[in-house]
Amino acid sequence: FEAHRTGFRKHHRSTLNVVLHLGLTPTGLLGALGVLARAASPEVATAAAAAYAASLALAVPFPLFVASALVTAGLAHACAHLALGYAACAALLGASYFGQDVAHWLTGESTYQSSYAAAVGFWGLLAQHTYYLLPLALDSAHAVGLASGLLLWLTPRNDVLFTKLVGAEASRAITALREWVVSQKPSETCTTHWWALELPPAQKAAFETIAEGEEMKRMFHGRFSASQYAVESLPGMNEVYVASTVHSSNSDTVFFMDHVDGPYMLYPFCYVYRTLVAITTNTQISTVFPMQPFRVAISDGEVIGLDFHREVHRIENDPTRPNKDRRITCKMHYVVYPKCLGPVGRYLGVLTVKYNERFRYLFVNTISAQTAFWKFMTKMVLVGTEATFRMEQLLGLNNVAALGALAAVQALVGGHFFLAATSFAHHLKAIATFYHRQSASTGKLQRDSIVAKAISFAQMGLLYARHVTPADSASITLVACGLALSTAAFARLGLARTYFGSEMGVCEPKRIRAFPYGAVPHPMALGSLIALGGAYLLPGLRADVPWLVPTHAALTGLHLAQEILDIHA
């Protein structure tokens, strides 16, 4: 087993690959047990599962034996109740075998089988590989830190990138661009733009030196794994930009409003990044990211990167710290996508460039609007910018899309699907974000948690109202007291501290002693548990959704323990 484990780990370093194997390996075992159950009997299949699990006791480390035995027991139980036919078993086995090849293709990792395909004794090695596959998959999950990876996936991420260009080539390119822009004497009353593709040859080469440099690539690969993600430049969007010293009610105003640059925030798995490279010394103009919260006045080769289609931001002008020279930046754009989704990712790049061309035309005509039509379009730009920002700030367009998709599935399958899929999201986000607090976005956490809690509480409230009667006084009292205690605790902490403001550095750490803190231990969690206990007293609610309240209580208790023990990355 040790020899196989060493080789297997080398070919299973991607979290996605390991996750897929953890699903596909049990799928194949279930298919094999199903064949035994159909050919002989469910009892024979159960005995075979027990024998397989027992045989691992002396072959693998004890923790892997326990985990493998638990999975095998669950599969045997499922097999005994599903009564799978031969066709279903064949489908499960095929999905397991070929699905694992697909998992390797998706993640760009070679298969472990390929490492010994030409070796003497291939069939013996393949038999051992197959025999150990379940504990090997479980071991890989531990090796890649799968639990931490899944928690990171649930964490509302801070996706703003930052670096500083210090290399000699980049420094020379910055100097060349700065000197050329100053020589052009750009306007002081509105922003000035030169599209990178239209720059003179020397300045175009300097621009490309920065855009394609190793320092820029390292910035992206700090967030996106170089082995799994491609980062490609989008020259059709790149520009040299000079800030104005004043702004009025024209389309320049959008830069000083909270806004999102692009419209494709629902495009899955892929990103377009706008990076701003400071060409001059700057103390006066800051870029503000209200959802983080984070602000920075980039200066002298500093770089920030933001998700073009998702990151809310604005510019702020501080006249008390005036710049000596005009603020000059290079705007460089990149499409970032999983290598296995090359066409999908590149298409987002095409869409974004086309959108930028159309918006560029609109922007140029509204930056100094003269006719009634273009003055009207200026207002539309400002109104549309504000509406998009408000939607993203208060609800999150991804949240709206996800809820819509879950509602559509609910309409198809019925039952309690939507309830189960949406009731616990706020617990999971809290646990994940507390663990990965250094990678999290404060604003996104607050927004997502409020939306998720509102959906969860509304459904719980409707279920409670359906089953409660005036005679259920004990239940009503407990629910009312629990909610009152939790609400008092929330009011005392405030929104930022409730959502880990101290832990994430947004608020100064402070011990709260005013009521209910200082009088009641952990009043917010305790109040929730009291209210849940009151709801669980209703026989009708227990019969209707017996899993709902216990799951809420278990996740509340788990997060409370996490906070008390301060378990985080």
HELIX and SHEET records of a PDB file:
HELIX    1   1 GLU A    2  LYS A   10  1                                   9    
HELIX    2   2 THR A   15  ALA A   39  1                                  25    
HELIX    3   3 PRO A   42  SER A   55  1                                  14    
HELIX    4   4 LEU A   56  LEU A   58  5                                   3    
HELIX    5   5 PHE A   62  LEU A   82  1                                  21    
HELIX    6   6 TYR A   86  THR A  107  1                                  22    
HELIX    7   7 GLN A  113  SER A  115  5                                   3    
HELIX    8   8 PHE A  122  TYR A  131  1                                  10    
HELIX    9   9 LEU A  133  ALA A  143  1                                  11    
HELIX   10  10 LEU A  146  LEU A  154  1                                   9    
HELIX   11  11 ALA A  168  SER A  183  1                                  16    
HELIX   12  12 ALA A  196  GLU A  198  5                                   3    
HELIX   13  13 PRO A  201  ALA A  211  1                                  11    
HELIX   14  14 GLU A  214  HIS A  221  1                                   8    
HELIX   15  15 PRO A  235  MET A  237  5                                   3    
HELIX   16  16 SER A  251  PHE A  256  5                                   6    
HELIX   17  17 LYS A  339  LEU A  341  5                                   3    
HELIX   18  18 GLY A  342  THR A  366  1                                  25    
HELIX   19  19 ALA A  372  LEU A  394  1                                  23    
HELIX   20  20 LEU A  397  VAL A  413  1                                  17    
HELIX   21  21 PHE A  417  THR A  422  1                                   6    
HELIX   22  22 ALA A  425  TYR A  435  1                                  11    
HELIX   23  23 ARG A  437  SER A  439  5                                   3    
HELIX   24  24 THR A  442  HIS A  467  1                                  26    
HELIX   25  25 SER A  473  THR A  498  1                                  26    
HELIX   26  26 PRO A  523  TYR A  536  1                                  14    
HELIX   27  27 PRO A  539  ASP A  544  1                                   6    
HELIX   28  28 LEU A  548  LEU A  565  1                                  18    
SHEET    1   A 5 LEU A 161  LYS A 164  0                                        
SHEET    2   A 5 GLU A 302  ASP A 307 -1                                        
SHEET    3   A 5 TYR A 271  ALA A 278 -1                                        
SHEET    4   A 5 ILE A 328  PRO A 338 -1                                        
SHEET    5   A 5 TYR A 229  SER A 233 -1                                        
SHEET    1   B 6 LEU A 161  LYS A 164  0                                        
SHEET    2   B 6 GLU A 302  ASP A 307 -1                                        
SHEET    3   B 6 TYR A 271  ALA A 278 -1                                        
SHEET    4   B 6 ILE A 328  PRO A 338 -1                                        
SHEET    5   B 6 GLU A 239  VAL A 242 -1                                        
SHEET    6   B 6 THR A 192  TRP A 195 -1                                        
SHEET    1   C 3 PHE A 294  VAL A 296  0                                        
SHEET    2   C 3 ILE A 285  PHE A 289 -1                                        
SHEET    3   C 3 ARG A 314  ASN A 317 -1                                        
END                                                                             
